[in-house]
Amino acid sequence: MKENEELIAPCGMNCALCSGYLAKKNNLKEKGIKMPYCDGCRPRDKKCAFLKKRCPLLLDNEVKYCYECSKFPCDRLKTIVKRYQERYPVNPIDNLNFIREKGIEKLLLSEKKKWQCDKCGEFICCHNGLCFKCDIKKLEMLKNKYRWEQT
C-alpha cells in the first residue's frame, strides 16, 4: 500500500485516478492514444502548479498533506476543488478530511471500492469515468478525453 500512499498528493488528489497517470500506466501512446503521461505529484517531486510553489510549508516539506496546515483549507485549495467539482466527481478536501479522521490506509481502501473497474479491477479515471484497460475503444472515440460523457 506504500506505493499507493505515494499517489495521494498533498492537496488530497488521488493521482492513481488521474488521466496522466493512467495513460502512462497503461501505455496509451503505444496503443495510438495521445495523452500526456505523469508519474504522480509525489513520485516526480514537481512544484505543484497550483499549491506547492506558492506554499512555503509544502515547499519546505514541513507538511505532508494540506490538512496539517492551520489555514486548511486555504483559498487556493478551495479554488482548485471548486474547479474540480464543476467537472469531476472528486473532492480533494473531502479526501484530506477523511485521511485526518480515519487515516491514509482507510482512504486508499475507500478509493479502491469507489473507483474500481467492475470488469478488471483496475482504477477508472476520475477525469472521464473510463477504465484505461477495458474502455480503450470508448477512449479512442472521445473528442474530449477529459470530460465525463453527457447522458
N, C-alpha and C positions, 0 to 999 in steps of 0.2 A: 504493500500500500504506500510505501515511502515515495515511489516514483509518481503515483497518482497525487500525493500530497504536494509534490513539487509543481503540479499543474494547476494549483489554486493560486491565482495571482493575489498580490497584496490588496487589490480592490475588491476581491471576492469572486471575480470571474473564474469560471472553471475552463481553463484553456483546453481541456480534453474534449470539450463540446464545440470548440471554435472551428470554423471552416478552414482556416490556415493550417491548424494542427492536424485536422482530419485529412486534409488534402495531402499533406506530407506523409502521414502515417499510412495512407492507402495508395501512395504513389500515383496520384491522379494524372500528373503530366505524362507519365508512361502510358496512360490509358487515353491520352488525347484531350484531356480536360485541363484547360489553363486556369489555374487558380494560384494565388500566392501561397508559399509554404512558410510554416512557422513551427518552431520547437516549443513554444510557450513562453510566457513572460519570464518566469524564474530561470528555466534552463538556459535561455540565451542572455540573461542578465542585461537586457537593454534598458535604457532610460525610458520609462513609460511616457508616451507622448501626452498623456492626459494627467497623470498624477506625479510620478516619481521625479521628473525633472523640476517640478515646482514644489516638491515637498521635502524639506530638509530631513525629516525623520526617516523617510524612505531612502533618500539619497545616502544618508549616513548609516543605513541598516540598523537604526535604533528601534524600529518596529518591523514585525514580520507581516502583520495584517493591519489594515487601516483602523479596525475596531480598537486597537491598542492605543490609539491617539485620543487625547482629551477633547479634540474638536470633531470626533466622529459623530455623525457623518458630516464631513466638511462640504462646503458649497460645490467644490469641484467634483467630488464624488457624486453628490446629488444630481449634478448636471449630466454626468456620464450615465447614471442609472436612469434618469428621465428619458434620455435619448434611446437607451436600450429598451426600456419598457414600451416606447412607442412602436418599436419594430419587432421585438423578440420577446418570447415568454421566459425571460430570465431577470432576476433582480439580485445583483451582487451584494447590495446592502443586506438583503434577507439572508444570503449565504454567510455573510460576516456575523450577523446576529446569531445564526444557527451554530457557527463554529464557536463563538464566545459562550453560548449556553450549553451546547452538547458535545463540542469537540470536533476536530477535523475528521476523525475516523467515521463518526456518525454522519457527517455531511457527505463524505465520499460514498457511503452505503446508500444514503438517500438519493444522491445524484444518480447512482447506478440504477436504482429502481425506476426513477423518473425518466431517465434518458436512454435506457437500454433498448436496442432494436429487438422487436419480438421474434424476428427471423434468425438472426445470427448472434445476438448478444453483445455486439459492439455498440458504442455510443452513436446516437443520432446527432446531427448538427443543430445547434441552437439557432443558427442563422437561417436555416431553411427547412428544418424538420426532416431531413433525409439521412438515411444511412449511406455512408460513402462506400460501403461494401455491397449492399443489396440493391440500392436505388441508383446505380450508375446511369442507367438509361434515362431515368427521370431527370437526373442532374445534368446530363448532356443536353437535354431538350430545354432546360430552363433558360429564359432570356436573362433574368436577374437571379444569379446563384446565391444571392444574399437576402432573399425575401421568402417568407412562407407563402405557399400558394394561396390565392384567394378562392374561397369556395362560395 
